[in-house]
Every structure is written in structure tokens, then in C-alpha cells.
Amino acid sequence: MGLIAWLVVGGIAGWLAGLIMKGYGFGVIGNIVVGIVGAFIAGLVLPQIGLAIGGGIIAEIINALIGAVILLFLIGLFKKT
């Protein structure tokens, strides 16, 4: 059940990141994939830099959203070149 929750959180975060980062998106499916990857990256990086929002599903979505927005921004930088 944990994997399904992780995919749902990543999907929501990717969709929200696509709305936030207009012009950097990859469509609905692409943004969901970016959200899932961003959730994974955020789960690794954010605790290392001391950024912890707390527990619960909302905190996980916020963490994943941060990771997805950063990932979309970085991909957008490389996409323009």
C-alpha cells in the first residue's frame, strides 16, 4: 500500500508543479512522472539540508511539490538550450 500512496502523492505534486511552473510542463502525464521523480528526490535531499515540514499526507505532498518544482525548473533550463 505504501507504493500506491507514494505514486498518488507524486502524481498530485507533479500536477500542482505543472500548474505552478507554467511553460515548464510536459503535459499531464509528463508532469505526473516528474512529480513522482521529484517526490523521490525531495525525500532524499530535503532531510539532508534540514528542511522538514512534518508528518502526514499534506506534508508529504508539500515535500514532493518542492521536489517536483525544482526538477521542472532544472529540466526547463536544459530544455531551452
Secondary structure, DSSP 8 states (H G I E B T S, - for coil): -HHHHHHHHHHHHHHHHHHHSTTS--HHHHHHHHHHHHHHHHHHHHHHTT----SSHHHHHHHHHHHHHHHHHHHHHHHH-
